[in-house]
Amino acid sequence: MCAYPECGKEAYCRGYCNGHYRQWLKLSKRKSVLPTVRSLTPLRVLGSRDGGCEVCGDPIKSSGLCNRHYTQMFVHGRLTPELERV
């Protein structure tokens, strides 16, 4: 189990899961002293709890959005319901 409190993921390296180990590596490159567990942060959980897009409920592609809504945010910087086909 990951050494970060309440993480619950399988340990990957140095007692941390993959995500917390990457944080640890990033911090250790910036500081001359090795980081401690308290210097790490909780991993973000993207998307809604039921596993669907926050807008329409379709399967998530990235950042909690389906492919259609993620593309809208990437291209236009906002959701564009006026451009959606029904």
N, C-alpha and C positions, 0 to 999 in steps of 0.2 A: 504494500500500500504506500501511496505517496506520503512523504514526510510533512507536507503542508496540511495543517489542521482542516478537517472536514472536506478534504478533496475526494478521497475514496477511490481514486484511479490507481491502476497498477503501477508500481515503481518501474522506472525506465533506466535511470542512471543517478548515482549519488543519492539514492533514496527518494528521488522526485519522479513524478510522471513526466511525460514528454513536454507538456506545456510549461510546467514549473521549472523543469531543467533548462529549457530555453530561456526563461526569465533569468534564472540563476547565471547562465552563461553570459547573457547580455550585461547584467550587473557586474559580473566579475571582470569583464573587459574594461569597464569604466572606472573601477576602483582598484586600488592596490591591495585592499583587504577583501578576503572572500565574503560574499554576502551571507546573511543568516536567513532563517525561515521567516523572521519578522520583516525582512526587507522585500519579500515577495508579495504579490497581490493575488486575489482570487481570479480564476480564469473566467472570461466572459462566456455567457451562454447566449447564443444567438437564436433568434426565432421564437415562436410562441411555444408554450408547453406541449401542445398537442402535435407539434411537428409540422404544422402547415404555415403558409405565407400569412404574415400579419394582416394583409389586405384582403386576400381572396380565399385563403385556405389551401391553395395548390401546394405541391411539394416544394420545399425550400431549395433555392440554388445557393444564395449567399446573403449574409447580413439580415436574415429573417424574412427575405423576400423570394418569391418565385422568379423564374427566368424573365417573364414578361415585365413584372414590376421592378426587378433589379435593373433590367436594361433601360427602363424609363428613367430611373434615378441616375444611372451612369451617363446616359446621353443628354437628358434635359436638366438634371439636377433636382428634379421633383417628380412626383407622380403626375401623369397626364391623362386623366380620365376622358378628357375631350378628344383625345386621339385614338382611344380604344375602339376596336370593332366589336359589335355586339353579336 
